[in-house]
Amino acid sequence: MASPSMPLLFLRPMALPRPSTIHRFLGIAKASTTATSASSSPVPPPPAQAATPAKPKPYRITLTPSKNLPVYTLAKRGGNMKLTKVRRIEGDVTALRNDLRAALGLDEKEVTINQLTRQIIVKGHKKPEIEKFLKDQL
């Protein structure tokens, strides 16, 4: 029997989930960073620009806990087979694969998708090129 003075640490509330977890399970769109203010003075909207805003991509790469891009190099078959793996993909993996192929100028057989783990595997060590492509997408 537990004494009444013993704290029940196992009953404490859990931390809130990360935004990427909420987005994944609920399918909620990314929150807008611009806040709309409800001011009493009428403010005219900004003039329309000639360039249309960039269409949002159907995929998103979440950063690692250390705020790095999840791009990893692998060496298999005794170091003879060099691979680069892109992880933590949310959204349309096929669209990201097609964009990567176009940006890096690779053949269709050199960029594959692991559908089970939702990862893209590129033949060769292409980490700097892939990171540059992903940073340009942000």
KEZAKOL-424432 format. One record per residue (C-alpha): chain; x, y, z negated. Coordinates in steps of 0.05 Angstrom, whole numbers. Layout:
BEGIN
A	X	Y	Z
...
end
This chain:
BEGIN
A	0	0	0
A	28	68	20
A	35	122	-32
A	-7	185	-22
A	55	229	-19
A	85	192	41
A	80	235	104
A	46	204	164
A	98	223	216
A	70	175	267
A	5	215	270
A	37	280	293
A	14	307	360
A	55	293	423
A	87	347	465
A	51	375	526
A	66	340	592
A	110	372	644
A	75	411	700
A	98	360	752
A	63	305	712
A	-2	344	710
A	4	359	785
A	16	286	801
A	-41	258	761
A	-93	312	771
A	-74	337	839
A	-75	409	816
A	-43	460	862
A	19	496	837
A	-1	556	795
A	10	622	829
A	64	666	800
A	28	730	819
A	-23	752	768
A	-84	790	790
A	-99	849	746
A	-169	871	732
A	-157	946	730
A	-211	998	732
A	-178	1041	786
A	-189	1015	856
A	-122	997	888
A	-123	986	963
A	-94	920	986
A	-24	922	1016
A	-22	931	1092
A	-20	867	1133
A	50	849	1154
A	67	830	1225
A	100	765	1204
A	53	712	1179
A	72	681	1112
A	106	613	1115
A	59	555	1112
A	70	514	1049
A	103	447	1060
A	62	384	1046
A	117	358	1001
A	156	382	941
A	220	360	907
A	221	365	831
A	287	381	798
A	321	336	749
A	319	353	674
A	387	386	684
A	358	431	738
A	395	397	796
A	369	370	861
A	356	294	859
A	404	276	915
A	451	218	901
A	506	182	940
A	512	107	938
A	565	58	961
A	542	-13	974
A	572	-77	1005
A	640	-66	973
A	641	8	990
A	633	-2	1065
A	560	20	1068
A	551	92	1047
A	481	117	1032
A	449	181	1006
A	384	176	967
A	332	232	956
A	287	220	896
A	230	255	859
A	188	269	921
A	117	292	911
A	69	297	969
A	79	273	1041
A	144	233	1044
A	138	222	1119
A	136	297	1132
A	199	307	1091
A	234	250	1128
A	216	281	1195
A	241	349	1173
A	306	319	1147
A	317	281	1212
A	306	345	1252
A	351	387	1207
A	408	337	1204
A	402	314	1276
A	397	240	1257
A	366	180	1292
A	301	149	1268
A	337	87	1243
A	385	127	1201
A	331	157	1156
A	285	107	1122
A	231	111	1068
A	224	64	1009
A	148	68	1002
A	147	32	935
A	193	82	900
A	176	142	945
A	250	154	961
A	285	172	1025
A	349	136	1042
A	398	166	1093
A	456	128	1123
A	523	161	1106
A	544	209	1052
A	503	270	1071
A	493	301	1002
A	518	372	1018
A	476	376	1082
A	413	350	1047
A	422	396	987
A	431	456	1034
A	367	436	1071
A	328	428	1006
A	353	495	978
A	330	529	1042
A	261	498	1032
A	254	527	961
end
